[in-house]
Amino acid sequence: FVCAAMGNAGGCFADDPTALEAAAQAGRPAEETGSEQVLPRPQQPQSQASRVEEVEQTEQLRLEQERRNAAEQERLAAERQRLQEEREREEAAATALAEKEARDALEARDAAKAAKQEELKRLLEETRKQMLSVSEGGKKNRYGDQSSMPEWREGVSVPTVGLVNPSSGGKAGNDILKVCRRTPYYDTRFFDILAVVKGQKRGGMMDLFRLELQAVKEAAAKMGSRPRLVSGGGDGTASFALFIVFKALQANPDRADEGLADTGNGFIWTNDEMETYFPALAQLPLGSANDLGNILGWGQKYPGDASGPQGIPIPCRGGPNSASGALHRWFSAVIDPKTRISNFDCWGMMPEGDSDSCDFKICELATHKNGNLVAKVDGKGQLAMQPAGLPVPFLICLYFGLGLFGYVVSRFQLNRHETPIANRLEYVKQFRKVILGSSPPQLQRRNEGLRVDCDGKRKFPTKDDKDARNYREVGFLNINWMGHGLHGSSDGACCRCAIPDPVRFDDGQMDFFVVKGVRTFVQNPGTVLRTSKQSDMHVTYTAPQGKGIFFQYDGEARFAFHPDGKPFSFHIRRVIKMPVVIGPFVNQRLTGKLSDGPVKFEFCGDTPGQVDQVRKRIFKFLKAPDAPDGLASELLATKEELAKAGFPLA
C-alpha cells in the first residue's frame, strides 16, 4: 500500500524498517504522532538509455536555441544594417539638401552682392556725371576759357586729389574747379568740398572721393611716394579737409563687402598705411588772411590774384593775362616729386583727464532782430546768441585764442564780404569797435575768470585771479603767422626779418602768448609777440550764469559758457602729426629750419591711453550732427540751454 501510495511501481520498502516506520508514521492521525509529518518523495532511478536520451534532447534544445539566437542576431543585424542604410540615405539626402540650400543661399548672396555692386556702380556713375557736368556759363572765368592744368605724367607726377571750396576767394575756387573739369586727370580727382560733405549717402560724392583717394594711394605706393591733397579755401579749410579724409577712411561694418571693412583701428587703412600714405596737405590760399598757405610757402594770394600790394613777393600775383600761367605754375609745384614735404603738428580741444566729454556748451554771436550786433535789452546794450553751426570745434591747426580776437572774429563772421581786401578792412573796423566800445553784460571784464595751466604749472594769470582783468587775449601759435601779419618768438624779437627763435609747426610745442592790449605792442614794438614754448594748455573758466567767453581757432569763432553758471574746463594738446607739402616760396626766417626727420602721420599722446582717447575723439567728431553720442550733441548748445543761461536770442 505504501509503495502504491508513493507511486513506486518498481519496488517496495518492505526490506527497509526505517522506510516502513516512516510510512507508518505517515498514515497515523496527527494527534497520535504529536506533529505533522511530511514524507519526502523518493527519487526514481533512471536507466542509462533514459539519461542518454535526456542529454541528447537537452543538447538538441541547446542547439535549437543557439540556432534561434543566431537567427535572431542575424535578424537584428540586418535590421540594424537596414536602419543604418536608411539613416545614411536620410543624412545624404539632408546633406544634399543643405548643400543645395547653401549653394542657393550663396548664389542668392552673390546675386544680391552683384546687384548691390551694380547699383553702387550706377549711383557712382550718376554722381560722377553730375560732378563733371559743370556749366561754363555765367560770369567769365578769370583764368580764361581755354586755360588748363599742367599735364599729369603717370609715374613722374605725384598722385594728387583736391578739395576746393568754390565760394572762397570771391569764387575763385569755382573758377579753378572749372579749369580742373576741362583737364584730364584733374577732372575726376578735384572735388567741391561742400558737395562732398553733403553727399554722404551711398553712391554719393563721399564714396566717389573715397575711390579716388584709394586710387592715388595705390599709385603713390607703386612710385614709392606719398599722395598729396590740395585743400583750397580759407585757413579753416585745412581742418575741414582733414575731416573729409577721416570720414572717407572711416570703416563701416554694414558696407564691409564694398571696401569699408575695418582693419582693426576703425579705418579702412591699416596703421602702417595711414602712417605711410596719409596724403600730404598743400594749402591753396583762397581766404582772407591765408596764414596757413603763406607760412607753408604757397602764397598769401590765390594763383592769379592781381590785388597784391607792390613790393611784396607774392608768387601768384599777376594781371588778367597771366592768371592762367600763375595757376599752371602753382599746380606744377604741387605735383612735382622734388617739392618737399614736412611734418606738421595739429592740436585738439580735449576733455580733461580721462573724461569722454567736455563740461561746457558753445554758441555763436547773432544779430538782433533790428540787424544790430548790440541792442538794448532791459536798458542795457546786450549781445544776442544763437545755436552754433558746423564745424564743431576740435582740431586746431594754426592758432587759438581766448578773449579779444574771438570777439572780433565773431563780429566779422556776421559781416563778411566777397573780396579779400574788403574782408581785411572789415576786420580792422570790428577791431576798432571792440577796443573802443563798452563790454556787454554777457562778458566779464576782459579775461576775468580765466585760468591757464601749461605743463602742470600756472601760466595765467601769473599774479592773482584779478590780474586777468588786465589782459585782453590769451592763446598760442602753432604757425608763425596770424591775422595777416602777427608773428611769435620766444626770444621776443620785434621784426619779421630777425626772429631768432620763431614759432615752428613741427617741433611738438605750442607758443603761448598773452596780450594786454596796445601796451603789449608798445612794450614790444613791431609785429612779433613774445611767446614761450609749452606742451599743452589746461583752460579753466569761472563766471556767473549768463556770462561766457569768446574764443577763436584757425579764424573761426565761438562763445563758450555753462548753462548753470558753473566753472568749466578743457585740455588742449597735440593730437595729430601729419604731413604737409612745402611750397617754393617758404620763408625759413619765419618757419625756422624745417626738421629733417622722417615724415609720417600719427595720432599723438604721451601714453597708449592718450592715443586711444584721441582716436575715440576723432570718431566722435565724425558722427552726424544729430547723433546723440556725437561731438555736436556734446558741445552745441540748444535754444533751451541758451534761454536757461539767460542770453537774448536772435
C-alpha positions as CSV (number, residue, x, y, z in Angstrom):
1,F,0.0,0.0,0.0
2,V,2.8,2.3,0.9
3,C,4.5,1.6,-2.3
4,A,1.4,2.1,-4.2
5,A,0.8,5.3,-2.3
6,M,4.3,6.5,-3.1
7,G,3.8,5.6,-6.7
8,N,6.8,3.4,-6.7
9,A,5.9,0.8,-9.3
10,G,9.4,-0.6,-9.4
11,G,10.0,-1.7,-5.8
12,C,8.9,-1.8,-2.1
13,F,10.1,-0.6,1.2
14,A,9.4,-3.8,3.0
15,D,13.1,-4.5,3.4
16,D,13.8,-1.2,4.9
17,P,12.5,-0.8,8.5
18,T,13.2,2.8,8.6
19,A,11.1,3.4,5.5
20,L,8.3,1.3,6.9
21,E,8.4,3.2,10.1
22,A,8.2,6.4,8.2
23,A,5.4,5.1,6.1
24,A,3.5,4.0,9.3
25,Q,4.0,7.3,10.8
26,A,2.7,9.0,7.7
27,G,-0.5,7.0,8.0
28,R,-1.3,7.9,11.6
29,P,-3.5,10.7,12.7
30,A,-1.8,13.9,13.7
31,E,-3.0,13.6,17.3
32,E,-1.2,10.3,17.5
33,T,2.1,11.4,16.1
34,G,2.2,14.6,18.0
35,S,3.4,16.6,15.0
36,E,2.6,16.9,11.3
37,Q,4.9,14.6,9.2
38,V,5.7,15.2,5.5
39,L,7.5,12.3,3.8
40,P,10.0,13.1,1.0
41,R,9.2,11.9,-2.5
42,P,11.7,9.1,-3.2
43,Q,13.9,9.6,-6.3
44,Q,13.2,7.3,-9.2
45,P,16.3,5.8,-10.6
46,Q,16.8,6.4,-14.4
47,S,18.2,3.9,-16.8
48,Q,21.3,4.7,-18.8
49,A,19.3,4.9,-22.0
50,S,17.0,7.4,-20.5
51,R,19.8,9.6,-19.3
52,V,21.5,9.5,-22.8
53,E,18.2,10.3,-24.4
54,E,17.7,13.2,-22.0
55,V,21.2,14.5,-22.7
56,E,20.5,14.3,-26.4
57,Q,17.3,16.1,-26.0
58,T,18.9,18.8,-23.9
59,E,21.7,19.2,-26.5
60,Q,19.1,19.4,-29.2
61,L,17.3,22.0,-27.3
62,R,20.5,23.9,-26.8
63,L,21.4,23.7,-30.4
64,E,18.0,24.8,-31.4
65,Q,18.2,27.7,-29.0
66,E,21.6,28.6,-30.5
67,R,20.1,28.5,-34.0
68,R,17.2,30.6,-32.9
69,N,19.6,33.0,-31.2
70,A,21.9,33.2,-34.2
71,A,18.8,33.7,-36.4
72,E,17.7,36.5,-34.1
73,Q,21.1,38.0,-34.1
74,E,21.2,37.9,-37.9
75,R,17.7,39.4,-38.0
76,L,18.8,42.2,-35.6
77,A,22.0,42.8,-37.5
78,A,20.0,43.0,-40.7
79,E,17.6,45.4,-39.1
80,R,20.4,47.5,-37.8
81,Q,22.0,47.5,-41.2
82,R,18.7,48.5,-42.8
83,L,18.2,51.3,-40.2
84,Q,21.8,52.4,-40.7
85,E,21.4,52.5,-44.5
86,E,18.1,54.3,-44.1
87,R,19.8,56.8,-41.8
88,E,22.6,57.2,-44.2
89,R,20.2,57.8,-47.0
90,E,18.3,60.3,-45.0
91,E,21.6,62.0,-43.9
92,A,22.8,62.0,-47.5
93,A,19.5,63.5,-48.6
94,A,19.7,66.1,-45.8
95,T,23.3,66.9,-46.7
96,A,22.4,67.2,-50.3
97,L,19.5,69.4,-49.4
98,A,21.7,71.5,-47.1
99,E,24.4,71.8,-49.8
100,K,21.8,72.8,-52.3
101,E,20.3,75.3,-49.9
102,A,23.8,76.6,-49.1
103,R,24.5,76.9,-52.8
104,D,21.2,78.6,-53.4
105,A,21.9,81.0,-50.5
106,L,25.4,81.6,-51.7
107,E,24.2,82.2,-55.2
108,A,21.4,84.5,-53.8
109,R,24.0,86.4,-51.8
110,D,26.3,86.6,-54.7
111,A,23.4,87.7,-56.9
112,A,22.4,90.3,-54.2
113,K,26.0,91.4,-53.8
114,A,26.4,91.7,-57.6
115,A,23.1,93.6,-57.7
116,K,24.3,95.9,-54.9
117,Q,27.6,96.4,-56.7
118,E,25.9,97.1,-59.9
119,E,23.6,99.5,-58.1
120,L,26.6,101.2,-56.4
121,K,28.4,101.4,-59.7
122,R,25.3,103.0,-61.3
123,L,25.0,105.5,-58.4
124,L,28.7,106.4,-58.7
125,E,28.4,106.9,-62.4
126,E,25.5,109.2,-61.9
127,T,27.4,111.1,-59.2
128,R,30.4,111.4,-61.4
129,K,28.3,112.6,-64.3
130,Q,26.8,115.2,-62.1
131,M,30.3,116.2,-60.9
132,L,31.5,116.6,-64.4
133,S,28.5,118.5,-65.8
134,V,29.8,121.9,-64.9
135,S,28.3,124.8,-66.8
136,E,30.7,127.2,-68.3
137,G,28.1,129.9,-68.5
138,G,27.6,132.9,-66.2
139,K,30.4,135.2,-65.2
140,K,33.6,134.9,-67.2
141,N,36.2,132.6,-65.8
142,R,39.2,134.7,-64.5
143,Y,41.5,132.1,-65.9
144,G,40.1,132.2,-69.4
145,D,38.0,129.8,-71.4
146,Q,41.0,127.8,-72.8
147,S,43.2,127.5,-69.6
148,S,44.1,124.1,-68.3
149,M,46.1,122.5,-65.5
150,P,49.7,121.2,-66.1
151,E,50.0,117.8,-67.7
152,W,50.0,115.0,-65.2
153,R,52.6,112.4,-66.2
154,E,52.0,108.9,-64.9
155,G,55.0,107.5,-63.0
156,V,56.5,111.0,-62.7
157,S,53.9,113.4,-61.3
158,V,52.9,112.8,-57.7
159,P,49.3,111.4,-57.4
160,T,47.1,114.1,-56.1
161,V,43.5,114.8,-55.1
162,G,41.8,118.1,-54.3
163,L,39.1,119.5,-52.0
164,V,38.2,123.1,-53.0
165,N,35.6,125.5,-51.6
166,P,34.0,127.0,-54.7
167,S,32.8,130.1,-52.8
168,S,36.2,131.1,-51.5
169,G,38.4,133.8,-52.9
170,G,35.5,135.7,-54.4
171,K,34.5,132.4,-56.1
172,A,38.0,131.9,-57.5
173,G,37.6,128.4,-56.1
174,N,34.7,127.8,-58.5
175,D,36.8,129.1,-61.5
176,I,39.7,126.7,-60.5
177,L,37.3,123.8,-60.4
178,K,36.0,124.6,-63.9
179,V,39.6,124.6,-65.2
180,C,40.1,121.2,-63.5
181,R,37.0,119.8,-65.2
182,R,38.4,120.5,-68.7
183,T,41.8,118.9,-67.9
184,P,42.3,115.1,-67.9
185,Y,43.2,113.6,-64.6
186,Y,42.2,116.7,-62.6
187,D,38.6,116.4,-63.9
188,T,37.8,113.3,-61.8
189,R,40.1,114.0,-58.8
190,F,39.3,117.6,-57.7
191,F,36.1,117.9,-55.7
192,D,33.8,120.6,-54.5
193,I,34.4,120.2,-50.7
194,L,30.9,121.4,-49.9
195,A,29.3,118.8,-52.3
196,V,31.4,116.0,-50.7
197,V,30.3,116.8,-47.1
198,K,26.7,117.0,-48.3
199,G,26.9,113.8,-50.4
200,Q,27.5,111.2,-47.7
201,K,24.7,108.9,-48.8
202,R,25.7,105.6,-50.5
203,G,27.0,106.3,-54.0
204,G,27.3,110.0,-53.3
205,M,30.3,112.4,-53.5
206,M,31.9,111.0,-50.4
207,D,32.0,107.5,-51.9
208,L,33.4,108.9,-55.1
209,F,36.1,110.9,-53.2
210,R,37.0,107.7,-51.3
211,L,37.5,105.8,-54.6
212,E,39.9,108.5,-55.9
213,L,41.7,108.6,-52.5
214,Q,42.3,104.9,-52.8
215,A,43.4,105.2,-56.3
216,V,46.1,107.9,-55.5
217,K,47.3,105.8,-52.6
218,E,47.8,102.8,-54.8
219,A,49.5,104.9,-57.5
220,A,51.8,106.5,-54.9
221,A,52.7,103.1,-53.5
222,K,53.9,102.0,-56.9
223,M,56.0,105.1,-57.1
224,G,57.3,104.8,-53.6
225,S,55.9,108.2,-52.7
226,R,53.2,109.8,-50.6
227,P,50.0,111.1,-52.3
228,R,49.1,114.8,-51.9
229,L,45.9,116.6,-51.1
230,V,45.1,120.2,-52.3
231,S,43.0,122.0,-49.7
232,G,41.5,125.1,-51.4
233,G,39.9,127.7,-49.2
234,G,40.4,129.9,-46.2
235,D,42.5,128.9,-43.2
236,G,39.7,126.9,-41.7
237,T,39.5,124.7,-44.8
238,A,42.6,122.7,-43.6
239,S,40.8,121.1,-40.7
240,F,37.7,120.8,-42.8
241,A,39.7,118.8,-45.4
242,L,41.1,116.6,-42.6
243,F,37.5,115.9,-41.5
244,I,36.6,114.8,-45.1
245,V,39.7,112.5,-45.3
246,F,39.0,110.9,-42.0
247,K,35.3,110.4,-42.9
248,A,36.2,108.8,-46.2
249,L,38.6,106.4,-44.5
250,Q,36.2,105.5,-41.6
251,A,35.2,101.8,-41.6
252,N,31.6,100.8,-41.9
253,P,30.8,97.2,-41.0
254,D,27.4,97.4,-42.9
255,R,29.4,98.0,-46.1
256,A,32.4,95.8,-45.5
257,D,31.8,94.0,-48.8
258,E,32.0,97.4,-50.5
259,G,35.6,98.1,-49.4
260,L,34.7,99.6,-46.0
261,A,35.9,96.7,-43.8
262,D,37.6,97.6,-40.5
263,T,41.3,96.9,-40.5
264,G,41.4,96.9,-36.7
265,N,41.7,100.6,-36.0
266,G,38.3,101.9,-37.1
267,F,39.6,102.8,-40.5
268,I,39.8,101.0,-43.9
269,W,43.5,101.7,-44.0
270,T,45.9,99.9,-41.5
271,N,48.0,101.9,-39.1
272,D,51.0,101.3,-41.4
273,E,49.0,102.6,-44.4
274,M,47.9,105.6,-42.5
275,E,51.5,106.4,-41.5
276,T,52.9,106.0,-45.0
277,Y,50.2,107.1,-47.3
278,F,48.0,109.6,-45.5
279,P,48.0,112.5,-48.1
280,A,50.3,115.4,-47.5
281,L,48.3,118.7,-47.5
282,A,49.1,121.6,-49.8
283,Q,47.1,124.7,-48.9
284,L,45.6,126.7,-51.9
285,P,45.1,130.2,-50.4
286,L,41.5,131.3,-51.2
287,G,40.6,133.0,-47.9
288,S,41.1,136.5,-46.4
289,A,44.2,136.1,-44.3
290,N,45.6,132.8,-45.8
291,D,48.0,132.4,-42.9
292,L,48.5,128.7,-43.5
293,G,49.1,128.9,-47.2
294,N,51.5,131.8,-46.6
295,I,53.6,130.1,-43.9
296,L,53.8,126.8,-45.9
297,G,55.1,128.7,-48.9
298,W,52.1,128.6,-51.2
299,G,51.4,132.4,-51.2
300,Q,49.1,134.8,-49.4
301,K,47.0,135.3,-52.5
302,Y,45.4,132.7,-54.7
303,P,47.1,132.0,-58.0
304,G,46.4,134.8,-60.5
305,D,45.1,137.3,-58.0
306,A,46.2,140.8,-59.1
307,S,45.3,142.6,-55.9
308,G,48.6,142.1,-54.1
309,P,50.5,145.3,-53.0
310,Q,53.6,146.3,-54.9
311,G,56.9,145.2,-53.5
312,I,55.7,142.0,-51.7
313,P,56.9,138.9,-53.5
314,I,53.6,137.2,-53.9
315,P,54.3,134.2,-56.2
316,C,50.8,134.0,-57.6
317,R,50.4,137.7,-58.3
318,G,49.7,138.8,-61.8
319,G,47.3,140.6,-64.1
320,P,44.4,139.1,-66.1
321,N,46.7,138.0,-68.9
322,S,49.0,136.0,-66.5
323,A,46.3,134.4,-64.3
324,S,46.3,131.2,-66.2
325,G,50.1,131.0,-66.1
326,A,50.2,131.6,-62.4
327,L,47.6,128.8,-61.8
328,H,49.7,126.5,-64.1
329,R,52.9,127.2,-62.1
330,W,51.2,126.7,-58.8
331,F,49.8,123.3,-59.6
332,S,53.1,122.3,-61.3
333,A,54.9,122.8,-58.0
334,V,52.3,120.7,-56.1
335,I,52.7,117.6,-58.3
336,D,56.4,117.9,-58.7
337,P,58.1,115.0,-56.9
338,K,61.0,117.3,-56.0
339,T,58.7,119.5,-53.9
340,R,59.5,118.9,-50.2
341,I,57.1,117.6,-47.6
342,S,57.4,118.1,-43.8
343,N,55.7,117.2,-40.5
344,F,53.0,119.4,-39.1
345,D,51.6,119.4,-35.6
346,C,47.8,119.6,-35.1
347,W,46.3,120.3,-31.8
348,G,42.9,119.4,-30.3
349,M,40.4,120.6,-27.7
350,M,40.1,117.5,-25.5
351,P,38.1,116.7,-22.3
352,E,40.1,117.0,-19.0
353,G,41.7,113.8,-17.7
354,D,40.1,110.5,-18.7
355,S,36.7,112.0,-19.3
356,D,34.9,111.3,-22.5
357,S,33.2,114.7,-22.8
358,C,33.6,118.4,-22.0
359,D,31.5,120.1,-19.4
360,F,30.6,123.3,-21.3
361,K,28.5,124.4,-24.3
362,I,29.2,126.7,-27.2
363,C,27.0,129.0,-29.3
364,E,27.5,131.8,-31.9
365,L,27.1,135.6,-31.9
366,A,24.0,136.7,-33.8
367,T,22.4,139.9,-34.9
368,H,19.4,141.3,-33.1
369,K,16.0,141.5,-34.9
370,N,16.9,145.1,-35.8
371,G,20.1,143.9,-37.5
372,N,22.5,145.3,-34.9
373,L,25.1,143.3,-33.1
374,V,24.5,145.1,-29.9
375,A,21.0,146.2,-28.9
376,K,19.4,147.5,-25.7
377,V,17.6,144.8,-23.7
378,D,16.3,145.7,-20.3
379,G,18.0,149.0,-20.6
380,K,21.5,147.6,-21.4
381,G,23.3,147.1,-24.7
382,Q,23.4,143.3,-25.0
383,L,24.6,140.6,-27.4
384,A,22.2,138.2,-29.0
385,M,23.2,134.5,-29.2
386,Q,22.1,131.6,-31.5
387,P,22.9,127.9,-31.7
388,A,26.3,127.3,-33.3
389,G,26.6,125.8,-36.7
390,L,29.2,123.4,-38.1
391,P,32.1,122.8,-37.9
392,V,32.2,121.7,-34.2
393,P,35.5,123.0,-32.6
394,F,38.1,120.2,-32.2
395,L,41.1,120.4,-34.5
396,I,43.4,123.4,-34.2
397,C,46.0,123.7,-37.0
398,L,47.1,127.4,-36.9
399,Y,46.4,129.2,-33.6
400,F,44.0,129.6,-30.7
401,G,42.9,132.5,-28.5
402,L,40.5,133.4,-25.7
403,G,39.1,136.9,-25.4
404,L,39.6,139.9,-27.7
405,F,40.4,138.1,-31.0
406,G,37.5,135.7,-30.6
407,Y,35.1,138.6,-30.1
408,V,36.4,140.4,-33.2
409,V,36.2,137.3,-35.4
410,S,32.7,136.6,-34.2
411,R,31.6,140.1,-35.3
412,F,33.5,139.7,-38.6
413,Q,31.7,136.4,-39.4
414,L,28.4,138.3,-39.5
415,N,29.8,140.9,-41.8
416,R,31.8,139.0,-44.5
417,H,32.4,140.5,-47.9
418,E,33.0,139.0,-51.3
419,T,36.6,140.2,-51.8
420,P,39.7,139.6,-49.6
421,I,40.6,143.2,-49.4
422,A,37.1,144.2,-48.2
423,N,37.2,141.4,-45.6
424,R,40.6,142.7,-44.2
425,L,39.1,146.2,-43.9
426,E,36.1,144.7,-42.0
427,Y,38.5,143.1,-39.6
428,V,40.0,146.5,-38.8
429,K,36.6,148.0,-38.4
430,Q,35.4,145.4,-36.0
431,F,38.6,145.5,-34.0
432,R,38.3,149.2,-33.5
433,K,34.7,148.9,-32.4
434,V,35.5,146.3,-29.8
435,I,38.5,148.2,-28.4
436,L,36.6,151.5,-28.1
437,G,33.2,150.0,-27.2
438,S,31.9,149.0,-23.7
439,S,31.7,145.4,-22.6
440,P,28.2,143.9,-22.9
441,P,26.7,142.0,-19.9
442,Q,27.4,138.6,-21.5
443,L,31.1,139.2,-21.0
444,Q,33.2,139.6,-17.9
445,R,35.8,142.3,-17.7
446,R,38.4,141.3,-20.3
447,N,39.7,137.8,-19.3
448,E,38.4,137.8,-15.8
449,G,37.6,134.3,-14.6
450,L,40.2,132.7,-16.9
451,R,43.0,130.5,-15.7
452,V,45.5,128.6,-17.9
453,D,48.0,126.0,-16.7
454,C,50.8,124.7,-19.0
455,D,53.0,121.7,-18.4
456,G,51.4,121.4,-14.9
457,K,52.2,124.9,-13.8
458,R,50.0,128.0,-13.6
459,K,50.7,130.2,-16.6
460,F,47.9,132.8,-16.5
461,P,47.2,134.9,-14.6
462,T,50.7,135.0,-13.1
463,K,49.8,137.1,-10.0
464,D,46.3,136.7,-8.6
465,D,42.9,136.0,-10.3
466,K,42.1,139.7,-10.5
467,D,45.1,140.3,-12.7
468,A,43.3,138.5,-15.5
469,R,41.2,141.7,-15.9
470,N,44.3,143.5,-17.3
471,Y,44.7,141.1,-20.3
472,R,42.6,141.1,-23.5
473,E,43.9,137.9,-25.1
474,V,45.5,134.6,-24.0
475,G,46.4,131.9,-26.6
476,F,49.0,130.1,-28.6
477,L,50.5,130.0,-32.0
478,N,51.2,126.8,-34.0
479,I,52.4,128.7,-37.1
480,N,54.4,131.9,-37.2
481,W,51.7,133.9,-39.0
482,M,48.4,135.2,-37.5
483,G,45.9,137.7,-38.7
484,H,47.8,138.6,-41.9
485,G,50.8,139.9,-40.0
486,L,51.5,138.9,-36.4
487,H,54.4,136.5,-35.6
488,G,55.8,135.0,-32.4
489,S,59.2,134.4,-30.9
490,S,60.3,133.0,-27.6
491,D,63.2,135.4,-27.8
492,G,61.0,138.4,-28.2
493,A,62.5,139.8,-31.4
494,C,60.4,142.7,-32.8
495,C,60.7,142.5,-36.5
496,R,60.0,139.8,-39.0
497,C,63.4,139.9,-40.6
498,A,65.1,138.7,-37.5
499,I,63.3,136.1,-35.4
500,P,66.0,134.0,-33.7
501,D,63.6,131.5,-32.1
502,P,60.4,131.6,-34.2
503,V,57.2,129.6,-33.9
504,R,57.6,126.3,-35.5
505,F,54.9,124.0,-36.7
506,D,56.9,120.8,-36.5
507,D,58.5,120.9,-33.0
508,G,55.7,119.4,-30.9
509,Q,55.4,122.7,-29.0
510,M,52.8,125.4,-28.8
511,D,54.0,129.0,-28.5
512,F,52.0,130.6,-25.6
513,F,51.3,134.3,-25.5
514,V,49.3,136.9,-23.7
515,V,48.1,140.4,-24.9
516,K,47.3,143.3,-22.6
517,G,46.2,145.4,-25.5
518,V,48.0,148.3,-27.1
519,R,50.5,148.2,-24.2
520,T,51.8,144.8,-25.4
521,F,52.8,146.3,-28.8
522,V,54.3,149.4,-27.2
523,Q,56.5,147.3,-24.8
524,N,57.5,145.0,-27.7
525,P,57.4,147.2,-30.8
526,G,56.7,145.6,-34.1
527,T,54.6,142.6,-35.2
528,V,56.2,139.9,-33.1
529,L,54.6,138.6,-30.0
530,R,56.7,137.4,-27.1
531,T,55.9,133.7,-26.7
532,S,57.0,130.7,-24.5
533,K,57.1,127.2,-25.7
534,Q,54.7,124.8,-23.9
535,S,53.5,121.3,-24.5
536,D,49.8,121.8,-23.6
537,M,47.1,124.1,-22.1
538,H,44.6,123.4,-19.4
539,V,41.9,126.0,-19.6
540,T,39.5,126.7,-16.7
541,Y,36.9,129.4,-16.8
542,T,34.7,130.6,-14.0
543,A,31.7,133.0,-14.5
544,P,28.2,133.5,-13.1
545,Q,25.2,132.3,-15.1
546,G,24.6,134.3,-18.2
547,K,28.2,135.0,-18.9
548,G,30.9,133.3,-21.0
549,I,34.0,133.9,-23.1
550,F,34.7,134.2,-26.9
551,F,37.4,132.0,-28.4
552,Q,38.8,131.7,-31.9
553,Y,40.6,128.8,-33.6
554,D,42.1,129.0,-37.1
555,G,39.9,132.0,-37.9
556,E,36.6,130.5,-36.7
557,A,35.0,132.0,-33.5
558,R,32.6,130.6,-30.9
559,F,31.3,131.5,-27.5
560,A,31.8,129.1,-24.5
561,F,29.6,129.1,-21.4
562,H,28.0,126.8,-18.8
563,P,24.1,127.0,-18.8
564,D,24.1,126.8,-15.0
565,G,27.0,129.2,-14.5
566,K,29.3,126.5,-13.2
567,P,33.1,126.6,-13.8
568,F,34.2,124.6,-16.9
569,S,37.5,123.4,-18.3
570,F,39.1,121.7,-21.3
571,H,42.6,120.5,-22.3
572,I,44.4,121.5,-25.5
573,R,47.2,119.1,-26.5
574,R,48.8,117.8,-29.7
575,V,46.6,115.1,-31.2
576,I,47.9,114.6,-34.7
577,K,51.2,114.8,-36.6
578,M,50.5,115.0,-40.3
579,P,52.5,115.6,-43.5
580,V,52.2,118.9,-45.4
581,V,53.7,120.0,-48.7
582,I,56.1,122.9,-48.6
583,G,55.7,125.4,-51.3
584,P,58.5,127.0,-53.3
585,F,58.2,130.4,-51.5
586,V,58.6,129.2,-47.9
587,N,60.4,131.8,-45.7
588,Q,62.6,129.9,-43.3
589,R,63.2,133.2,-41.4
590,L,59.6,132.7,-40.2
591,T,59.4,128.9,-40.1
592,G,62.8,128.2,-38.7
593,K,64.8,125.3,-40.1
594,L,62.4,122.5,-41.0
595,S,63.1,119.2,-39.5
596,D,65.0,116.6,-41.5
597,G,63.4,113.7,-39.6
598,P,61.1,111.1,-41.2
599,V,57.7,112.4,-42.3
600,K,54.7,110.4,-41.2
601,F,51.1,110.5,-40.0
602,E,50.3,109.5,-36.4
603,F,47.8,110.1,-33.6
604,C,49.7,111.6,-30.6
605,G,49.7,111.1,-26.9
606,D,52.2,110.5,-24.1
607,T,50.6,107.1,-23.3
608,P,48.7,104.5,-25.3
609,G,45.7,105.6,-23.4
610,Q,46.0,109.2,-24.6
611,V,46.5,108.0,-28.1
612,D,43.3,105.9,-27.9
613,Q,41.5,108.9,-26.4
614,V,42.4,110.9,-29.5
615,R,41.2,108.1,-31.8
616,K,37.8,108.0,-29.9
617,R,37.5,111.8,-30.1
618,I,38.1,111.6,-33.9
619,F,35.3,109.1,-34.3
620,K,33.0,111.3,-32.1
621,F,34.0,114.2,-34.3
622,L,32.9,112.2,-37.5
623,K,29.4,111.4,-36.2
624,A,26.4,113.0,-37.8
625,P,25.3,116.3,-36.2
626,D,22.1,114.7,-34.8
627,A,23.9,111.6,-33.4
628,P,23.2,111.6,-29.6
629,D,26.8,110.4,-28.9
630,G,28.5,112.8,-31.4
631,L,30.6,115.8,-30.7
632,A,27.9,118.2,-32.0
633,S,25.4,116.9,-29.4
634,E,28.1,117.2,-26.7
635,L,29.1,120.8,-27.4
636,L,26.5,122.7,-29.4
637,A,24.0,124.5,-27.1
638,T,20.3,124.2,-27.8
639,K,17.9,127.1,-27.7
640,E,16.6,125.8,-24.4
641,E,20.2,125.9,-22.9
642,L,20.7,129.4,-24.3
643,A,17.4,130.5,-22.7
644,K,18.4,128.8,-19.4
645,A,21.6,130.8,-19.4
646,G,19.6,134.0,-19.9
647,F,21.0,135.0,-23.2
648,P,18.9,137.2,-25.6
649,L,18.1,135.1,-28.6
650,A,18.3,136.2,-32.2
